[in-house]
């Protein structure tokens, strides 16, 4: 997923390829095509919503949130403004984590039928927090790369995805033996 996540960020049609790939992988390891279908559709549904405002806020310390908005624009915005004022580091970090939770919950929830639900939930939480963390890390260490902070954060987040998804697959096979 390391390279695939960067391609997804560069060319949106890669999201469809990744969704099919994940669907096939999890459909084959569980021997259940419905699980594969739910994983693929969950990935597409979760991936389709915007992230840019919150990523930009973490990178630049500001975003393009119109002054007229007051935190009632959508569910993620509403929830994040219950904890932090809009256009603050905390707001952008939390909104991005909530957005990540939405994406990965839809993608991995069906695996709870085959894998310990606590383990799957841990993976979802790591991936949820992983995206804002990857942006913060990319911003801190960008001096060591010729990429933009955004590109570098996609690389880092791809590593988060690799660790979690490979761990889930290994855990599945270890518990089936």
Secondary structure as GFF3:
##gff-version 3
##sequence-region A 1 177
A	DSSP	alpha_helix	2	10	.	.	.	ID=ss1
A	DSSP	alpha_helix	14	30	.	.	.	ID=ss2
A	DSSP	alpha_helix	33	47	.	.	.	ID=ss3
A	DSSP	alpha_helix	52	60	.	.	.	ID=ss4
A	DSSP	alpha_helix	75	80	.	.	.	ID=ss5
A	DSSP	alpha_helix	89	108	.	.	.	ID=ss6
A	DSSP	three_ten_helix	109	113	.	.	.	ID=ss7
A	DSSP	alpha_helix	117	141	.	.	.	ID=ss8
A	DSSP	three_ten_helix	142	144	.	.	.	ID=ss9
A	DSSP	alpha_helix	149	176	.	.	.	ID=ss10
###
